[in-house]
Every structure is written in structure tokens, then in C-alpha cells.
Amino acid sequence: MKALIVDDEKFCRDNLQILLSDYCPEIAEIELASNAMEAREKLSDYDPDILFLDIMMPKENGFDLLESISSKPKSIVFTTAHNEYALQAIKAEALDYLEKPINIDDLQIAVSKASKRINTLSNPDDVVRQVLKEISKKSDNEKIAIPMREGFELIAVKDIVHLEASESYTLIYLSSGKRIVSSKNIKVYEEKLDESIFFRTHKSHIINVKHHLIRFSRIDGNSAVMSNDKYVPISRRKLQSFLEEIVGSSEE
């Protein structure tokens, strides 16, 4: 793969180039740019597979650069010392978001994801959909952006107890007892959330089975009892897969 590193700090450019050369054999060629203007020329001439883009740069920041180009690289990885830009990175369809100083393991994961996208996806629309899905599926130690009418809120995945559909909105119940009303429907969250952590028990309900499922109850119908003492219904259609995948047995 070909990589383009865009960063106004020479030390950061050189350091990332060394890390890619030493620890990421998938990267065969590396080009450098120190500002947005230089990056636009390199993007046009070099056509990189993966763009490592610093956010905070003088005159034009990383987001300004992306808005100014019509054809974006297949994979975009933001590199920044400012973690408050995570939401904008998600909206910019970034494959990953690396905080400085860059961790080698995180870098290797980002490059591996970029390689998989290139090897498995040829349709640009499919690439965009998969990139959005990848960055939205967060591990339990990370956060996801919850769209609301007034903006966004970052929520730790492990703090989500369960989600409930409410017409075109989604009610999100947190371990703190707080309830958030999201402007997105529950289908969006079914696609967003990691299936190894969450399970859709019903057309109107998703539960966090990894952190907040307490027990299964047959009282007044089949229900998942959550850590907030809520009984979340399990539909007949979902019951067998729930028992098999979550409990490890099947309905007799």
C-alpha cells in the first residue's frame, strides 16, 4: 500500500514514517506533506491508499483539507494530540483516529484495517459504508457518538445498559440511571454496536449482554433482566438465538 503522511511538525512526520517502515510491512511507499496545499498536490499525483492526517495545522486544518478535495483516499486515519476532535473524525468518515504519541499496536491495527478494506472492497460506496461501520463499532473501553437534536454526546459503550425504540427515536438507558433520547432510530444502533457486546432481543430493544445482563426470566413472558432492574422483552423469533448465543443452550 501507498501512504501519505500530512503533518506540519517535522518530528511527527518523521516519527510516523519510521514507525510505518519498521512495524507495518503492508506499507510499501511513503510520501510526506507539511501542509494542506502540499497535501493536495501529493493526493492528486501520488494517489495514496491510506492518508495519515494531522488535524491541527496552521491556515488549513485536516478537516479543511478533506472538504477541499473531491476524491478522497480509500482510508483516512487522523493523527492528533487533541482527542476532542473524535466526533468530527467520525463525521469525516475516518477509518481510525490515533492520539499522539502514536501507539505501535494501534497503528498496526489501523493499517491492517486499511489493508482489509482495499483487499475486500472494490465499490467506493461499499468502502464508505464499511468505514463508517468500522469506526462506529467501538470496543467496550471506548466511546460512541450519540446523535441528539441539540448535537452529539459521547457515551462509553460499557455504560449502555439497553436501548429502546420510540417511534423514529431511540431511548438509551445508562448505568448511571440517566436516559438519553437519540435522534436516530434503533436500526442505526444495531449496525453501530458491536454484536459481541450487544444483542437485539426484539424489534424495539437492544441489550448490553456483556456488561449488564443479569439473568433470563420466563415470568410474564420471556425477558432479559438488566442491571438497572428493567425487564426487557425477548421476542419468540429471537428467543432461540438468544439462548444459543448468550446462554449457551437452546429452547426445548
PyMOL commands that set and color helices and strands:
alter all, ss='L'
color gray80, all
select helices_A, chain A and resi 10-23+36-46+62-68+83-91+104-120+124-136+157-159+186-192+236-247
alter helices_A, ss='H'
color red, helices_A
select strands_A, chain A and resi 2-6+29-33+50-54+75-80+96-99+143-148+151-156+160-166+169-174+179-182+198-202+205-208+213-217+223-226+231-233
alter strands_A, ss='S'
color yellow, strands_A
deselect
rebuild
show_as cartoon
